[in-house]
């Protein structure tokens, strides 16, 4: 088991070749659809002059906005991950004091190619297009003996402890406070070896089978449909539009723009509708 973990985490593409040796001559490809959701049970929503009804309205809006559909398109070598277009859910802004919450992923499309250790993401950051170029994120998976069924597939549980920086910003009496802490999150994946592709939702990869369910902190992605080897051949779209930047540069731009937006955010007095947009 330890040897398998080392192969997964340290030698991208090697495990892929071993697992797929029996099917490498086939034109194996597919489309998987996922639905995301967010747990807001522990989310604290507070603010000056916010009543309990307003706080609960904001929590419900966050729950609605987190429910999105995504498509993972894959073959044996590469995959793309994209949010599906959908109408925005209706929200009762009056119950939240005229405040409307919008979660945005920036209409992004991600491309992963494990054999080349290549990652591309075409995204928008506050209205401007960027093309993020980076190596694939590394996942040191710990595969367990726990199994269950998702639909018709038997899946196996794998875990990864993700340690990352988290920046929080707060404003009080026109004073700005920024704090960066190290946050540890347990990522749990359920994968099936019955679909031998090393891909998954939200740009996760590196397991010997397709990930059908992923829990990353408060977010969960669940596969709702899989179509293998469809009659119409699949075209993998490689992102190419936008200013080329690294992941570090994109994060810096996003943080700076978010900081500017927060400084300009007013209290919404005089009946003006207030909109908070989280994400791209």
PESUL-V706390 format. One record per helix or strand of 2 or more residues. SS is the DSSP state (h for helix, s for strand). FROM is the first residue (numbers start at 1). TO is the last residue. Records with the same first field share a line. If there is no record, write none. Layout:
SS = FROM-TO + FROM-TO
This chain:
h = 2-10 + 14-19 + 52-66 + 93-96 + 114-116 + 201-203 + 247-264 + 269-271
s = 29-38 + 69-75 + 79-83 + 99-104 + 109-113 + 118-125 + 128-134 + 142-150 + 153-172 + 175-192 + 210-216 + 219-228 + 243-245 + 274-279
